Amino acid sequence: MSESTDRESTVTPRFSVLTSVFNPDPSHLEACLASVEQQTFAGSFEHIVVDDASSRVEVRSVLNGLEQLPWRHVIRRPANGGVVAASNDALAAASGDVIVLLDHDDVLAPEALSRLAEFFEENPDAQVVYSDHDLLRFDDRLYSPVFNPDFSPERLRNHNYITHLVAARRSLVVDIGGFTVGTDGAQDHDLLLRLSEHVDRFHHIPEILLHWRQSATSFSGDPETNNAAFEREVAVVAAHLERCGIEAAVSRAANPGVVRIERCVHGVPTVSVVIPTCGSRGRIWGVERIFIHDAVASLLADADDRIRFEIVAVIDADTDEVVERGLRQIVGDALRIVTYTDPFNFSDKINRGVAAATGDFVLLLNDDTELIAPGSVAEMVGLAQSEDIGMVGAKLLFEDGTLQHGGHLYHGTISHSFLGWQGDHPGPHRILAVERECAGVTAAAALLRREVFNRIGGMNTALPANYNDVDLSLTVRSAGYRIVWTPYASWYHFEQKSFDHPIAQSEIDEIERRWGDFLRHDPYSNPNLAPGRTDWLELPLRSGATPL
């Protein structure tokens, strides 16, 4: 290839759309083929169609009747080999710079290839690109748009949140060996996981570029009909983790399509629980309590031999002495007391508590909490062991069992994702049922390696009451770490049963001064979602289906 041709190819890639075919509804196949033919893209592309020995006469008739076009190539396999074999045949026949995966019953948006071309032109170093998608109903109406976050590797391990549309440099896909034999039904997830092992990040186009056909044999129609395929999902995630050197038990989660990953805890690390308190009391479920006593007792009642606890209580000097006396009875020798004599400053209290801690990990914990899920702290430690994970957050529930915290959301507001939803709800597209990256997490229950906390300089004392965990989160991320929220660690958080601090103008000014635009562009939200909301509701006129 000449230098000028290579430069041109780099600026405007040639696309190879790959479609393996086996016995789809003939009308669905025709719609799929037509969607490629109707692309607005004026550049060079080809459509590689591999018939995996379809037995339906109508399907063979559709393929036999195709108009002969120079950009469409139909390959007929002599015997059915499965989607992996057919996809590898399509990959071998491809000649484009970028492959685009298209199932035999799905439909490309007319501008799909044009938008991909524009993106690759603007981002010549991009290796893997994905878009948003919606579903195509049985009556051919569009609905249920899936507005994806930017690249979320932890979520990808838990389930294939990307699905469609995916485009990748052909050379990279070939270099990693194409589609893995034996992963039929989970081949796309496997490919994405293997690609993620070779590139720093995937790129995301926040536009619906594909309509995913709902059918009885696809995950979009009924995930439970694909039990065999989902067992392969578990296997490909386990293989990925092994290649990445992550020791974990992998199994099916309670929600369809979700993989449960339980990371091993290395050694028996000490977790220093830093818990500021002024000895607040309150009535919970009809019973008066001293919050910190119940918070600590619930932790220590979780007999988990994978970790050791050190309790660092940062206690206001004027606190009733019964609070410290009770803590000594509950905790014993594992208790460290830090007496706090200055005016209230939550950030300073945390910093002083961490300075007194000796553990490898620090759990920042509000005193008005109570552990729900046994093993929560070990679950968080398992994640925080990864060098690139800087902080781990947990699911927090209000007293009535509704959700208080599903991760921070910085999308036109600073809030908690899905605030007030039922605590056991999986969320749209199972977002609350998976471990996933978040823009930030609350310090009411957040775990960090102590060296990470010290490296970033601790909490910002210019934010004594509010937004200090937002600042902490953004500081952690700006240092190059990921922040992960897990639904498998959970506490009750009796928020506002203790102190309720008004937001000072100085705190608003400080968080804006430091982070400004970061507070309005959450990479784990999506610009198609309505700003100022916490429930992933799309903007008007973006729900997909037009009125009947």
C-alpha positions, 0 to 999 in steps of 0.5 A, a space after each residue: 500500500 502506498 504512503 498516500 493510500 495509507 494516510 487516506 485510510 487512516 483519515 477515512 477508514 474503509 468499513 467491513 460490516 460482518 453478518 453471520 446468518 442462520 435461520 432468521 425470520 426472512 423479513 428481519 433478514 431483509 430489513 437487516 440487509 436493506 439497512 446496510 444498503 441504505 447507509 448515507 455513508 459516501 465512503 468505501 465499505 463492504 458487507 460480508 454476509 456468511 450463511 451458516 448453512 441455514 435450513 430455512 428455504 425462505 432464508 436461502 431464497 432471500 440470499 439467492 435473490 440479492 442483487 449483485 453489488 460490488 460491496 456485498 459478498 455472500 459466503 455459504 458454509 457447507 455445514 452449520 458451525 455456529 456463530 463463532 465459526 461463521 463470524 471468523 469466516 466473515 472476519 477472514 474475508 473482510 478487507 476493511 480497516 474497521 469491522 462493524 458487527 451486525 446481527 442477522 435480524 438487527 437494523 443499522 441507523 441510516 447514518 451509522 457508518 457516517 457517524 463512525 467514519 466521522 469519529 474515526 477521522 476525529 480520533 485516529 488513535 481509536 481502536 474500539 468504538 461503541 454507540 447507544 442502541 434501542 430495541 426493535 419490537 415485534 411490531 417494528 416499533 422502536 422502544 427502550 433506548 439504552 443510553 450507555 455510559 463511557 467505557 466502564 470496564 468493571 461493568 463490562 465484566 459484570 455484564 455486556 452493557 455495550 452489546 451494540 453497535 461495536 466497531 473495531 480496528 480489523 488488525 486488532 481483532 485479527 491480532 487477538 485471534 478473532 472470535 473464540 471457539 466454544 463461546 457461541 452465544 457469548 462471543 461478543 462479550 468475550 471479544 469485548 473483554 479480550 479487546 479491553 485487555 489490549 487497549 486502554 479504553 473504548 470510545 463511545 458515541 452517545 447516539 443510537 446507531 443500531 436497532 436491536 431486534 427483540 426476538 424469542 431467541 435473543 437476550 433482548 427478548 427473554 434472557 432466560 431462554 439462553 441458559 446455555 449461552 449464559 453459562 458461556 458468559 460466566 466462562 468467558 468472564 472467568 477466563 478474562 479475569 484469569 488472564 488479568 491475574 485477578 483471583 475471583 469466584 465467578 457465577 451467575 448472579 440473581 439477575 438475568 444476564 449478570 455475572 457475579 464476581 467475588 474477588 479473593 482477598 489477599 492475606 488478612 489485611 487490617 481495615 481501619 474504620 474511621 468513624 467521626 461522631 459527636 455521640 448522636 442519638 436517634 429513634 430507629 424502628 421504634 428503638 432509641 440508639 446511640 448511633 456509633 454503638 450500633 454502627 460499630 456493633 453491626 460491623 464486628 458482628 460480621 465474623 469475616 476471617 478474611 479481614 481484621 478491623 481497627 476502629 478509629 473513632 474521632 470523638 468531639 471533646 464534649 461528647 457524653 463519656 458514655 459514648 467512649 465507654 460503650 465503644 470500649 466495651 464493644 470493640 476492646 483492644 482494636 479501638 483507637 480514640 482521636 479526641 477532636 477539639 476544633 469546630 465541626 469539620 467532617 473533612 478534618 475529622 476524617 483526615 485526623 482519623 486516617 492519620 491515626 490509622 494503621 490499616 492498609 485500607 481505610 473505611 470511611 463510615 458515618 456513625 448513623 449507619 448499620 451493616 446489612 450485607 455480611 461480607 460487605 467490607 471484604 467485598 470492597 477490599 477485594 475490589 480496592 486491592 486492584 492498583 487502578 481502583 482508588 475508591 470503592 462505594 457501597 449501596 446505602 438504604 434509608 430506614 424504610 428500605 429505599 435507596 439512598 446511594 447508588 453512586 454519585 451522579 454529576 449531571 446537571 446536579 450533584 446527587 445520588 443515582 436512583 435516589 428513593 428507588 426500591 432498595 432491591 430494584 435492579 435499575 434500568 438495564 440492571 445498572 443497580 445490580 452490577 459493580 460499575 464505575 461511577 463519577 463518585 461515591 459518598 463518604 458515608 461508606 467508602 473504602 480506599 487503600 490508605 496509601 491512595 488517601 495519603 497520596 491525594 492529600 486527604 479530604 478538603 478541609 475547605 469543605 467542612 460539611 458538604 461536597 467533601 466526598 464529591 471533591 474527594 471522588 474527583 480528586 481520586 479520579 484526577 489522580 488516574 484511579 477508577 471509582 467502583 460502586 458495588 451492590 454487594 456491600 450495603 448499609 442502612 444510612 439513617 441520614 438526617 437522623 443525626 445532623 443536617 448541615 445547611 450548605 454554605 455559600 462558601 462550599 458551593 463556591 469552593 466545589 465550583 472553583 475546583 471542579 466546575 465543568 466536571 460537575 456537569 459532564 458525568 462520563 458514566 451518565 449520558 448526554 441523552 439523559 435529562 439533566 437534574 434527574 437521578 433516574 436515567 430518564 431520557 430527554 423528551 422525544 428520545 424514548 424511541 417509539 413514535 405515537 401510533 
